[in-house]
Amino acid sequence: MTEQTIHQITLPTPYAVGDVHLYVVIDEAVTLIDAGVHTDEAWEVFKGELKKLNLTIHDIDQVVLTHHHPDHIGLVGRLDHVDRIYGDELVHTWLTRDQAYFDHYLDFFNQMYEKWGVPEPFRIIHKSLSQTLKFSTEGALTDVLTEGDAIPGLSDFITLETPGHAESHLSFYNSKTGDFLGGDFLIKHISSNPLLEPPRTKGKERPKPLLHYRDSMKKVLDYNFSSIYPGHGEIFSGHHSLILDRLAKQEKRAYKVLDFLKEKPATPFEVCQFLFPKHYERQFGLTMSETVGQLDYLMDVGEIVEQQDSGTSYFAPKYVITKE
């Protein structure tokens, strides 16, 4: 029986987050965890890194994708020889470039941004989607994974659904070794941004990514992870204290928002300007996602209420203390 080994491969990306890590797990099968970004540079580096492991692309038997973001699925289209490609069903939607879903995606953000008081110059959803697809790829899953699923050829790893950073996010845990293949779920040096997404099905309730991310972190709090293999940054351990710190910082930021709303009701766009005065113009999608996440949290714990005025949402404290 082959002894299971995990090898990290680091590829360049065009994104501010920097390089992305892929993992080659050599076991009963040779499994690639994630697939980098779709650029010629990444492809050449990938082949060179495989060569250092005495492998070629044709030695890869299967690919497992943690989530649908382009820096994690980009080279799938160049691996057309692999037997199996695994991931969440939403990854399949992005790989197949489902036009009905993309139409739904654009409609969702246009409607939400109008509701949240976002000025027209910031409603560049089509451009943002085009940039995402530029560094992504076309392909298809052969198998959909859900909570608790095992993966043939990847001994002792089970699938954990860990939505938040992406609704499609899956992580993979080996309870015998403690190894955790976490994608962008847990990263040591930065907190993963819970990104806004439309519901998987049009007409359903909007996902609340920060709440999902918090639930995912709490879910794994007491797991016995020995080594966490992330999509960015260093391999690390000690996730328990990291998670507690992340949860506390999220709550602290949320109550900073609450203090701001005590001055006067505000739209999500106005809250975004308050939270990220130096960054919201250049990183609007990221900062708006973070802002709406804080409002979702405050709504969830009963601290604020949503009010409507001519189709625009304003948020205000639920309990207003008046001076006598």
Secondary structure by P-SEA (a helix, b strand, c coil): cccbbbbbbbbbbcccccbbbbbbbbcccccccccccccaaaaaaaaaaaaaaccccccccbbbbccccccccccccccccccbbbbcaaaaaaaaccaaaaaaaaaaaaaaaaaacccccccaaaaaaaaaaaabbbbbbcccccccccccccccbbbbbcccccccbbbbbcccccccccccccccccccccccccccccccccccaaaaaaaaaaaaccccccccccccccccccaaaaaaaaaaaaaaaaaaaaaaaaaccccaaaaaaaaccccccccaaaaaaaaaaaaaaaaaaccbbbbbcccbbbbbbccccccc
